[in-house]
């Protein structure tokens, strides 16, 4: 921050998240309190203040010390104003001007003051589903471009009535320059049918939900499917509608007290639930919680969150019961945001559509986090967090778009020293999700007024994101290895500035040798890496089929694991083999023997799948990662004090973990112990392996920093064991918290690596 120059007339340029968070009204109040004259305006994505008076120094200091809770000031430049610059009497909010750059504010959950008004019969916005103020409401999802002013938002078609205009212009009102301001007279309204609006629409939707039906509700960043969370038949029907047989469903609760009735909530979780981001938080399910078993079948955790909009508050107040609230989409497509599309796609499979006439300009699903072992980790980064930027270790000389990977897709736009992360898109598996990704990339470029001159992409040629890279000239594309991006994302988030050890435990990613990787220890910096250790390989019978069917992956390890000695005796896996169709078993064995459509992978994720199947926990994934989740759930019930057998070998200059002794011991132990106990010992085993390899790598690299990355580290039990082991070994383990450890963090890692290479560092 620059020091205040001599004199009492200055220009102050404020950077950071300073638009859409009540910053200009705050500046106006601060100036008035201190007797400072001048003006404040949005300029592009920044705020520019011209100030004059005897207490300018106090004024500048107060800009950071007393800023609004959701503001984030990253820089202040103060320069002297010449006498030729005329400032009027008093202090005012001046008209915005165009400019480049800035930070786009995320959407904010309804604040306590607005909730009080919502349920106050004496308030003119009583029960109005779209009330908002400078502290809450839609931001990124209604923004066209910066600067953040009403004419540049989806609210531009709703002219302010006299009462709202008076509040908007009143410096003493908390809606002073609140851009989405509205009321029943001048703002959006609910709709149920062409003839049913407002309170009638809300009542109709509540009646359907109370009767066990399903309603498509237009939320902040897209349509959501809603039903009674305690109604087993409604939940089963919702699963059929979404073609989602077992993947957990999120539950919306009215208050923190209601959340406590459903789950175990510590202080950290309570703070995250009640934050302005209001994410879905994964919490241990309370025994006897009044929820349908189908919410999260077979799992110990449930995803719970608090109301994010006035409409959600109203629904819960009327129904007085927890609700399932999940993304409004079908068959893996992106969340529906268009009203006509909602009627066409969601209308026929629900009992009604509760919409409204405020457009959604940018799609954003709900964020998901976990609070365990003293830390909060992000699993899905979207509403409430995205597109807030994160710092990069090296500034981008020119704007660069990091295209992400394939699953749990995100993209990121690197400008100057920041990476602006778009919200979760979904899995890039078809034209619908590809179009959603392209829309998000266009949103980022428009918001920041920055056309990407470069792109960073994954090495896998089959990813739709990699194919998208062909839009740039060959000399403007930077290929980034998948697992290098994983560990670089963790390093960048924590501001690591030296070489580090990267441990990437993942499903699948293409290595720089053209083979599939997934259990890797790397010696790395932001520009380069060297593979130091890996998990032994096993074939994936049928390729993607083995990912969908963990039982196949188990067969891959039984009949084709990389050899360092004796294989797993077939008789130990008799229980698994008895569940596999005889004809399929014969085909798979032939495929492995002849190496037909059986790509080999050093994947930690696939090893977890295989163990889950061998222990009888999950033969077929109905959603990505199900087998591993069930393995962790089983393990959480036991305190493993002894690992299974494991071995390390050296091959081709690398340390290699051989899982065959581990699998053999697991199957032998399972004959006399519960599957959960063996699962717990398996988790301990992998933690010991990782710690041992990381210690060797750290010694070779002369560093104590170990950055963990990859979707397997979403396993809280494994991560806690690894972190504890590394700490005991005298190393400094780092875990991503603000960026997902899964492929949702790949784009951030790609941006960090690409910017380092562009800078020649």
C-alpha positions in Angstrom: 0.0 0.0 0.0 1.4 3.4 -0.9 1.9 6.0 1.8 -0.3 9.1 1.8 1.5 11.9 -0.1 1.9 15.3 1.4 -1.1 17.6 1.2 -4.8 16.9 1.8 -6.0 16.3 -1.8 -5.4 12.8 -3.1 -6.6 10.2 -5.6 -7.0 6.7 -4.2 -7.2 3.7 -6.5 -8.6 0.6 -4.6 -8.2 -2.9 -6.0 -9.7 -6.2 -4.9 -13.2 -7.4 -4.4 -14.6 -3.9 -4.0 -17.7 -3.9 -6.2 -21.0 -5.5 -5.3 -20.0 -5.7 -1.6 -21.2 -2.2 -0.4 -17.8 -0.6 -0.7 -18.9 2.7 -2.2 -21.6 3.2 0.4 -19.0 2.4 3.1 -16.6 4.9 1.6 -19.3 7.5 1.6 -20.1 6.9 5.3 -16.4 6.9 6.2 -15.7 10.2 4.4 -18.8 11.8 6.0 -17.7 10.7 9.5 -14.2 12.1 9.0 -15.3 15.3 7.2 -13.5 14.4 4.0 -14.9 15.8 0.8 -14.7 14.5 -2.7 -16.3 11.5 -4.6 -16.1 7.7 -5.2 -16.9 5.8 -8.3 -16.5 2.4 -9.9 -13.9 2.5 -12.7 -13.9 -0.8 -14.6 -13.4 -3.4 -11.9 -11.8 -1.0 -9.4 -12.9 1.8 -7.2 -11.5 5.3 -7.6 -11.8 7.9 -4.8 -10.9 11.6 -4.9 -10.6 13.0 -1.4 -9.8 16.3 0.3 -9.6 17.3 3.9 -7.5 17.4 7.0 -8.1 13.7 7.9 -7.2 12.2 4.6 -4.6 9.9 6.2 -7.2 8.5 8.7 -9.5 8.1 5.7 -7.0 6.0 3.7 -6.2 3.9 6.8 -9.9 3.2 7.4 -10.4 1.9 3.8 -8.9 -1.4 4.9 -9.4 -1.4 8.6 -13.2 -0.9 8.5 -14.1 -2.3 5.1 -17.4 -4.3 4.7 -17.2 -8.0 5.6 -17.4 -9.3 2.0 -14.9 -6.7 0.6 -11.3 -7.8 0.0 -8.9 -5.0 -0.5 -5.7 -6.2 -2.2 -4.1 -2.9 -3.0 -4.4 0.8 -2.6 -2.5 3.4 -4.6 -2.5 7.0 -3.4 -1.4 9.9 -5.5 -1.6 13.7 -5.1 -4.3 15.7 -6.9 -3.3 19.0 -8.4 -5.2 22.1 -7.6 -6.7 22.0 -11.1 -8.9 19.1 -10.2 -12.1 20.5 -8.9 -14.0 18.7 -6.1 -17.5 19.8 -5.2 -18.7 20.3 -1.7 -19.4 17.3 0.5 -18.8 13.7 -0.6 -20.8 11.9 -3.3 -21.0 8.6 -5.2 -20.2 9.6 -8.8 -21.2 7.9 -12.0 -19.2 4.9 -13.0 -16.7 4.9 -15.8 -15.4 2.1 -18.1 -12.1 0.4 -17.3 -10.3 -2.9 -17.4 -9.7 -5.6 -14.9 -11.1 -6.1 -11.4 -12.7 -8.8 -9.4 -16.2 -10.1 -9.9 -18.1 -10.5 -6.6 -19.7 -14.0 -5.9 -23.3 -14.3 -5.0 -24.1 -13.8 -1.3 -26.7 -15.5 0.9 -29.5 -13.5 2.3 -28.2 -11.4 5.3 -29.8 -11.4 8.8 -31.2 -7.9 8.3 -33.0 -8.9 5.1 -34.3 -12.1 6.8 -35.8 -10.0 9.6 -37.5 -7.8 7.0 -38.7 -10.8 5.1 -40.8 -11.9 8.0 -41.8 -8.5 9.4 -45.5 -7.8 8.5 -44.9 -4.1 9.0 -42.1 -4.0 6.4 -43.0 -3.1 2.8 -40.9 -6.1 1.6 -42.7 -8.6 3.8 -42.6 -12.0 2.2 -41.0 -10.6 -0.9 -38.8 -13.3 -2.5 -36.3 -11.0 -4.1 -35.4 -8.5 -1.3 -31.7 -7.8 -1.1 -29.2 -5.1 0.1 -25.6 -4.1 -0.2 -24.6 -7.1 2.0 -26.4 -9.9 0.2 -28.1 -11.2 -3.0 -27.2 -12.1 -6.5 -23.9 -10.8 -7.9 -22.0 -12.8 -10.5 -25.1 -14.7 -11.7 -26.8 -11.4 -12.9 -23.7 -9.5 -14.0 -23.1 -8.6 -17.6 -19.8 -6.8 -17.2 -17.9 -4.5 -14.9 -18.2 -2.0 -13.5 -20.9 -3.5 -11.3 -23.9 -1.1 -11.8 -27.5 -1.8 -12.3 -27.6 -1.1 -16.0 -25.0 -3.8 -16.5 -27.0 -6.5 -14.6 -30.1 -8.6 -15.3 -32.0 -6.1 -13.2 -31.8 -3.4 -15.8 -35.2 -4.3 -17.1 -36.8 -3.4 -13.7 -37.0 0.4 -13.3 -36.9 1.5 -9.6 -40.1 2.7 -8.1 -40.1 6.0 -6.1 -39.6 4.2 -2.8 -36.7 2.0 -4.0 -35.1 5.0 -5.8 -35.2 7.0 -2.5 -33.5 4.1 -0.7 -30.9 3.7 -3.5 -30.0 7.4 -3.3 -30.0 7.7 0.5 -26.5 7.5 2.1 -28.0 6.5 5.4 -29.9 3.5 4.0 -28.3 0.1 3.8 -29.7 -0.1 0.2 -27.7 2.9 -0.8 -26.4 1.9 -4.2 -27.5 -1.7 -3.8 -27.7 -2.6 -7.5 -30.2 -5.6 -7.3 -32.6 -3.5 -5.1 -36.3 -4.3 -5.8 -39.7 -4.5 -4.1 -43.1 -6.0 -4.9 -44.0 -2.8 -6.8 -41.0 -2.7 -9.2 -39.1 -5.9 -9.0 -39.3 -9.5 -10.2 -42.2 -11.8 -9.3 -42.8 -15.5 -8.9 -44.7 -17.5 -11.4 -46.3 -21.0 -11.3 -48.5 -21.0 -14.4 -49.2 -18.1 -16.9 -52.1 -17.1 -14.6 -50.6 -17.8 -11.1 -48.0 -15.4 -9.7 -46.6 -14.0 -6.5 -48.1 -15.5 -3.3 -50.3 -17.8 -5.3 -47.3 -19.3 -7.0 -45.5 -19.8 -3.7 -48.6 -21.4 -2.2 -49.1 -23.7 -5.1 -45.5 -24.9 -4.9 -45.7 -25.5 -1.2 -48.9 -27.5 -1.6 -47.2 -29.8 -4.1 -44.1 -30.3 -1.9 -46.3 -30.9 1.2 -48.1 -33.6 -0.7 -45.0 -35.5 -1.6 -44.4 -33.9 -5.1 -41.3 -32.6 -6.8 -41.0 -28.9 -7.8 -38.4 -27.3 -10.1 -37.4 -24.0 -8.4 -35.5 -21.2 -10.0 -32.6 -20.5 -7.7 -29.7 -18.0 -7.8 -27.6 -19.7 -10.4 -30.0 -22.1 -12.0 -33.0 -24.3 -11.5 -33.1 -26.8 -8.6 -35.2 -29.9 -8.0 -36.9 -29.8 -4.6 -38.8 -32.4 -2.6 -39.5 -33.4 1.0 -36.3 -34.8 2.5 -38.1 -37.1 4.8 -40.4 -38.6 2.2 -38.8 -41.8 1.0 -41.1 -42.2 -2.1 -40.5 -38.6 -3.2 -36.7 -39.1 -2.9 -36.9 -42.3 -4.9 -38.9 -40.6 -7.6 -36.4 -37.7 -7.6 -33.6 -40.1 -8.2 -35.4 -41.6 -11.2 -36.0 -38.1 -12.6 -32.3 -37.3 -12.3 -31.1 -40.8 -13.3 -29.1 -40.7 -10.1 -29.6 -44.0 -8.3 -27.2 -43.6 -5.3 -25.2 -40.3 -5.4 -25.9 -38.3 -2.2 -28.5 -35.6 -2.3 -28.1 -32.2 -0.5 -30.5 -31.2 2.3 -31.7 -27.7 2.9 -32.5 -26.9 6.5 -34.2 -23.8 7.9 -31.8 -23.0 10.7 -28.6 -24.0 12.4 -30.7 -25.7 15.1 -32.5 -27.8 12.4 -29.1 -28.7 11.0 -28.0 -30.0 14.4 -31.1 -32.2 14.4 -29.8 -33.8 11.2 -26.1 -33.9 11.7 -23.2 -33.4 14.1 -22.0 -29.7 13.9 -18.9 -28.3 15.4 -18.0 -24.6 15.7 -16.1 -24.6 12.4 -18.9 -26.2 10.5 -21.4 -23.8 12.1 -19.4 -20.8 11.0 -19.1 -22.1 7.4 -22.9 -22.9 7.2 -23.8 -19.4 8.4 -21.3 -17.6 6.2 -22.3 -15.4 3.3 -21.1 -18.2 0.9 -23.6 -20.6 2.5 -22.1 -23.8 0.9 -23.3 -27.3 1.3 -21.3 -28.8 4.1 -20.6 -32.5 4.4 -21.3 -33.5 8.0 -21.7 -36.8 10.0 -25.3 -37.9 9.9 -26.9 -37.9 13.3 -28.4 -41.3 14.2 -32.2 -41.2 13.9 -32.2 -38.0 11.9 -35.6 -37.4 10.3 -34.5 -38.0 6.8 -35.2 -40.5 4.1 -32.6 -43.3 4.0 -32.3 -42.6 0.2 -30.7 -39.2 0.9 -27.2 -40.7 1.1 -27.6 -44.5 1.0 -24.9 -46.4 2.9 -22.9 -43.3 3.8 -22.1 -41.8 7.2 -22.1 -38.2 5.9 -24.9 -36.0 4.5 -24.6 -32.6 2.7 -26.5 -29.9 4.5 -26.9 -26.2 3.9 -28.9 -23.2 5.0 -31.2 -21.0 2.9 -29.4 -18.9 0.3 -32.2 -16.7 -1.0 -35.4 -15.2 0.4 -37.4 -17.7 -1.7 -35.7 -20.6 0.1 -36.4 -19.0 3.4 -40.1 -18.7 2.5 -40.3 -22.3 1.3 -38.9 -23.6 4.5 -41.0 -21.3 6.7 -44.1 -22.5 5.1 -43.3 -26.2 5.0 -41.3 -26.5 8.3 -39.4 -29.5 7.2 -36.0 -30.1 5.6 -36.0 -30.2 1.8 -33.9 -32.0 -0.8 -32.5 -29.3 -3.0 -30.4 -30.6 -5.9 -29.3 -29.3 -9.3 -32.0 -29.0 -11.9 -30.7 -31.2 -14.7 -31.1 -34.6 -16.2 -28.7 -37.4 -17.3 -25.5 -35.5 -16.5 -26.4 -32.3 -18.3 -25.6 -28.9 -17.0 -27.9 -27.1 -14.6 -30.8 -25.5 -16.4 -30.9 -21.7 -16.3 -33.2 -20.8 -19.2 -37.0 -20.5 -18.4 -38.2 -22.1 -21.6 -35.7 -24.9 -21.2 -36.9 -25.5 -17.6 -40.4 -25.9 -18.8 -39.4 -28.2 -21.6 -36.9 -30.4 -19.7 -38.0 -30.2 -16.1 -41.7 -29.5 -16.4 -42.7 -32.9 -17.8 -40.8 -34.8 -15.0 -41.9 -32.6 -12.0 -45.2 -31.5 -10.6 -44.6 -27.9 -11.3 -42.1 -25.2 -12.0 -41.7 -22.3 -9.6 -40.0 -19.7 -11.7 -39.6 -15.9 -11.8 -38.8 -13.2 -14.4 -35.2 -12.2 -13.2 -32.9 -13.7 -15.8 -29.9 -15.8 -14.8 -27.0 -14.6 -16.9 -24.3 -16.9 -15.5 -24.8 -20.5 -14.3 -23.6 -21.4 -10.8 -24.3 -24.5 -8.9 -24.1 -24.8 -5.1 -20.6 -25.1 -3.5 -19.7 -28.1 -1.5 -17.1 -28.2 1.4 -16.1 -30.5 4.2 -15.0 -29.5 7.7 -12.9 -32.3 9.2 -9.7 -32.6 11.2 -9.5 -28.8 11.9 -9.6 -27.7 8.3 -12.2 -26.7 5.7 -11.6 -28.2 2.3 -13.5 -27.4 -0.9 -15.0 -30.2 -2.9 -17.0 -28.1 -5.4 -16.3 -24.4 -5.9 -19.2 -22.5 -7.3 -21.9 -20.2 -5.8 -20.6 -18.1 -2.9 -16.9 -18.6 -3.9 -16.5 -18.4 -7.7 -15.4 -16.4 -9.6 -13.4 -14.8 -6.7 -9.8 -14.9 -7.8 -6.7 -16.5 -6.2 -3.2 -15.2 -6.5 -0.7 -16.7 -8.9 3.0 -17.2 -8.1 3.9 -15.4 -11.4 1.9 -12.8 -13.2 0.4 -13.6 -16.6 2.2 -11.4 -19.2 -0.9 -11.7 -21.4 -4.3 -13.1 -20.5 -4.4 -16.9 -20.4 -7.3 -19.2 -20.2 -6.7 -22.5 -18.3 -9.0 -25.0 -19.8 -9.1 -27.6 -17.0 -9.6 -31.3 -17.5 -12.6 -33.5 -18.2 -14.3 -34.4 -14.9 -15.6 -31.9 -12.3 -14.6 -29.3 -14.8 -13.6 -25.7 -14.1 -11.8 -23.1 -16.2 -9.7 -20.2 -15.0 -8.7 -16.9 -16.6 -5.3 -15.6 -15.6 -4.8 -11.9 -15.7 -1.9 -10.1 -14.2 -1.1 -11.8 -10.9 -4.5 -13.4 -10.4 -6.4 -16.5 -11.6 -10.2 -15.9 -11.8 -11.7 -19.4 -11.3 -15.1 -20.0 -13.0 -17.7 -22.1 -11.2 -18.0 -25.9 -11.4 -19.3 -26.9 -14.8 -19.7 -30.6 -14.5 -18.2 -33.4 -16.5 -17.3 -32.5 -20.1 -18.9 -35.6 -21.7 -21.3 -34.1 -24.3 -22.2 -31.0 -26.2 -24.4 -29.6 -23.4 -21.6 -29.4 -20.8 -19.1 -28.3 -23.4 -21.5 -25.4 -24.3 -21.8 -24.6 -20.5 -18.0 -24.5 -20.3 -17.7 -22.2 -23.3 -20.3 -19.9 -21.8 -18.4 -19.7 -18.5 -15.1 -18.9 -20.3 -16.9 -16.2 -22.3 -18.3 -14.8 -19.0 -14.8 -14.5 -17.5 -13.4 -12.8 -20.5 -16.3 -10.3 -20.7 -16.3 -9.6 -17.0 -12.5 -8.9 -17.0 -12.5 -7.3 -20.5 -9.6 -9.6 -21.3 -9.4 -11.7 -24.4 -7.2 -14.8 -23.7 -4.1 -14.7 -25.9 -2.9 -18.0 -24.6 -4.4 -21.2 -23.3 -3.2 -24.0 -20.9 -4.6 -27.5 -21.4 -4.3 -31.1 -20.2 -2.1 -33.5 -22.2 -5.0 -36.0 -22.8 -6.0 -35.6 -26.5 -9.4 -37.1 -25.8 -10.6 -34.4 -23.3 -13.1 -32.0 -24.8 -11.2 -29.2 -23.0 -8.0 -30.2 -24.8 -9.8 -30.3 -28.1 -11.1 -26.8 -27.3 -7.4 -25.7 -27.1 -7.1 -26.0 -30.9 -8.8 -22.6 -31.2 -5.5 -21.1 -30.3 -2.4 -21.2 -32.6 0.0 -24.0 -31.8 2.5 -21.5 -30.4 0.0 -20.1 -28.0 -0.9 -23.4 -26.3 0.8 -24.7 -23.2 0.3 -28.4 -22.4 0.4 -29.2 -18.7 0.7 -32.7 -17.2 -2.4 -33.6 -15.2 -0.7 -34.5 -11.9 1.8 -31.6 -12.1 -1.3 -29.4 -12.2 -2.8 -31.0 -9.2 0.2 -30.5 -6.9 0.9 -27.0 -8.4 -2.6 -25.9 -7.5 -1.9 -26.7 -3.8 1.5 -25.1 -3.9 0.1 -21.9 -5.5 -2.8 -21.6 -3.0 -0.3 -21.7 -0.2 2.2 -19.3 -1.8 5.0 -21.9 -2.1 8.0 -20.2 -3.7 10.6 -23.0 -3.7 10.8 -26.5 -5.2 8.6 -29.0 -3.5 7.6 -32.6 -3.3 4.2 -33.2 -4.9 2.1 -36.3 -4.1 -0.7 -36.8 -6.5 -3.2 -39.6 -5.8 -5.8 -39.5 -8.5 -8.0 -41.5 -10.7 -6.5 -41.2 -14.2 -4.4 -38.7 -16.0 -2.1 -38.9 -19.0 1.6 -38.9 -18.1 4.3 -37.3 -20.1 5.4 -40.7 -21.3 2.0 -41.4 -22.9 0.8 -43.8 -20.2 -2.0 -43.4 -17.6 -0.8 -42.2 -14.2 -2.6 -41.7 -10.9 -0.4 -42.6 -8.0 2.7 -40.3 -8.3 5.4 -38.7 -6.2 7.0 -35.8 -8.1 9.9 -33.5 -7.5 8.5 -30.2 -8.8 8.5 -26.5 -9.1 5.9 -24.5 -11.1 7.7 -24.9 -14.4 8.9 -28.5 -14.4 8.7 -31.8 -12.6 10.5 -35.1 -12.4 8.7 -38.4 -11.5 10.3 -39.8 -8.4 8.0 -42.6 -7.4 4.8 -44.3 -8.5 2.2 -46.9 -7.7 2.6 -50.2 -9.6 0.4 -50.5 -12.7 -2.6 -52.7 -13.4 -4.7 -53.2 -16.5 -8.1 -51.5 -16.9 -10.2 -54.2 -18.6 -12.3 -52.4 -21.1 -10.8 -49.0 -20.3 -13.6 -46.8 -19.1 -15.7 -49.9 -18.3 -13.2 -50.7 -15.5 -13.8 -47.2 -14.0 -17.5 -47.8 -14.0 -17.2 -51.3 -12.6 -14.7 -51.7 -9.7 -15.1 -55.4 -9.8 -13.4 -55.4 -13.2 -10.6 -53.3 -11.7 -10.2 -55.9 -9.0 -9.9 -58.5 -11.8 -7.2 -56.4 -13.4 -5.1 -56.5 -10.2 -5.8 -60.3 -9.7 -4.8 -61.3 -13.2 -2.6 -58.5 -14.5 -0.9 -56.5 -11.8 2.7 -55.4 -12.5 4.9 -58.2 -11.3 7.5 -58.0 -8.5 6.9 -61.5 -7.2 4.0 -63.8 -6.5 0.5 -62.7 -7.6 -2.6 -62.7 -5.4 -3.8 -66.3 -5.1 -7.0 -66.7 -7.0 -8.7 -68.7 -4.2 -8.5 -65.7 -1.8 -10.8 -63.7 -4.1 -13.4 -66.5 -4.3 -16.2 -64.3 -2.9 -15.6 -61.7 -5.6 -15.3 -64.3 -8.3 -18.6 -65.9 -7.3 -20.4 -62.5 -7.9 -18.9 -62.1 -11.4 -20.8 -63.6 -14.3 -18.8 -66.6 -15.6 -18.9 -65.4 -19.2 -17.7 -61.9 -18.3 -14.9 -63.4 -16.2 -13.7 -65.5 -19.1 -13.8 -62.5 -21.4 -12.0 -60.2 -19.0 -9.2 -62.8 -18.3 -8.7 -63.2 -22.1 -8.6 -59.4 -22.5 -5.9 -59.2 -19.8 -3.9 -62.1 -21.1 -3.9 -60.7 -24.7 -3.7 -57.1 -23.7 -6.8 -56.2 -25.6 -8.4 -52.9 -24.6 -6.6 -53.0 -21.3 -4.6 -49.8 -20.8 -2.3 -50.0 -17.8 -2.4 -47.3 -15.1 -0.5 -46.5 -11.9 -3.7 -45.2 -10.4 -4.3 -44.8 -6.7 -8.0 -44.2 -7.4 -8.4 -47.5 -9.3 -6.6 -49.3 -6.5 -9.2 -48.0 -4.0 -11.9 -49.2 -6.3 -10.4 -52.6 -6.5 -10.1 -53.0 -2.7 -13.7 -51.8 -2.3 -14.8 -54.6 -4.7 -12.6 -57.2 -3.2 -14.1 -56.4 0.3 -17.6 -56.7 -1.1 -18.4 -53.0 -0.6 -19.0 -51.9 -4.2 -18.8 -53.8 -7.5 -20.4 -51.1 -9.7 -20.1 -47.3 -9.5 -23.4 -45.6 -10.0 -21.5 -42.3 -9.6 -17.9 -41.3 -10.0 -16.0 -42.3 -6.9 -18.7 -44.3 -5.2 -16.5 -47.4 -4.5 -13.9 -45.3 -2.8 -16.5 -43.4 -0.8 -18.0 -46.6 0.5 -14.5 -47.9 1.4 -13.8 -44.8 3.4 -17.3 -45.0 5.1 -16.6 -48.6 6.1 -13.1 -47.7 7.4 -14.4 -44.8 9.6 -15.9 -47.2 12.1 -12.6 -48.6 13.0 -9.3 -47.4 14.5 -6.6 -49.3 12.6 -3.4 -49.6 14.6 -1.6 -51.9 12.2 -1.1 -51.6 8.4 -1.4 -54.3 5.9 1.7 -55.7 4.2 3.4 -53.5 1.6 6.6 -53.3 -0.4 8.6 -50.8 -2.3 10.9 -51.7 -5.2 13.1 -49.8 -7.6 12.4 -50.0 -11.3 13.7 -47.9 -14.2 15.1 -45.3 -11.8 11.8 -44.9 -9.8 10.6 -46.1 -6.5 7.5 -48.2 -7.0 4.8 -49.3 -4.5 3.7 -52.8 -5.1 0.1 -53.3 -3.9 0.0 -57.1 -4.5 1.2 -57.9 -0.9 -1.3 -55.4 0.4 -4.2 -57.0 -1.5 -3.1 -60.5 -0.5 -3.0 -59.5 3.2 -6.3 -57.7 2.9 -8.1 -60.8 1.5 -6.5 -63.1 4.1 -7.5 -60.7 6.9 -11.1 -60.3 5.5 -11.6 -64.0 6.1 -11.6 -63.4 9.9 -12.3 -59.6 10.3 -15.1 -57.2 9.3 -14.6 -55.5 5.9 -14.5 -52.1 7.7 -11.6 -53.1 9.8 -9.7 -54.3 6.8 -10.6 -51.1 5.0 -9.2 -49.0 7.9 -6.0 -51.0 7.7 -5.8 -50.4 4.0 -6.1 -46.6 4.6 -3.3 -46.8 7.1 -1.2 -48.8 4.6 -1.5 -46.2 1.9 -0.7 -43.4 4.3 2.5 -45.2 5.4 3.5 -45.8 1.8 2.9 -42.1 0.9 4.8 -40.9 3.9 7.8 -43.2 3.2 8.0 -42.2 -0.4 7.6 -38.5 0.4 10.4 -38.6 3.0 12.7 -40.2 0.4 11.7 -37.5 -2.2 12.1 -34.7 0.2 15.6 -35.9 1.1 16.5 -36.1 -2.6 15.2 -32.7 -3.3 16.5 -30.9 -0.2 13.0 -29.6 0.8 10.5 -30.1 3.6 7.5 -29.0 1.6 5.1 -31.7 0.5 2.0 -30.6 -1.6 -0.8 -33.1 -1.8 -3.2 -33.1 -4.7 -5.7 -35.3 -6.6 -9.2 -36.6 -6.0 -8.1 -39.5 -3.7 -7.2 -36.8 -1.2 -10.8 -35.9 -0.8 -10.8 -39.0 1.4 -10.7 -37.2 4.8 -9.4 -40.3 6.7 -6.5 -40.9 4.3 -5.6 -37.2 4.2 -5.6 -36.9 8.0 -3.3 -40.0 8.3 -0.9 -38.7 5.6 -0.7 -35.2 7.1 -0.1 -36.6 10.6 2.6 -39.0 9.2 4.4 -36.3 7.3 4.3 -33.9 10.2 5.7 -36.5 12.5 8.5 -37.1 9.9 9.4 -33.4 10.2 8.0 -32.4 6.8 5.5 -29.6 6.1 2.4 -31.0 4.4 0.1 -28.7 2.5 -3.5 -29.5 1.6 -5.6 -27.4 -0.8 -8.5 -25.7 1.0 -9.9 -23.0 -1.2 -9.4 -25.0 -4.4 -10.8 -28.5 -4.9 -8.2 -31.3 -4.5 -10.1 -33.1 -7.3 -10.1 -32.1 -11.0 -12.0 -28.9 -10.1 -8.6 -27.5 -9.1 -6.8 -28.5 -12.3 -7.4 -25.2 -14.1 -5.8 -23.3 -11.2 -2.7 -25.5 -11.3 -2.6 -25.2 -15.1 -2.6 -21.4 -14.8 0.2 -21.4 -12.2 2.4 -23.6 -14.3 1.7 -21.8 -17.6 2.4 -18.4 -16.1 5.7 -19.7 -14.7 6.7 -20.9 -18.1 5.6 -17.7 -19.8 7.8 -15.8 -17.4 10.7 -18.2 -18.1 10.8 -19.1 -14.3 
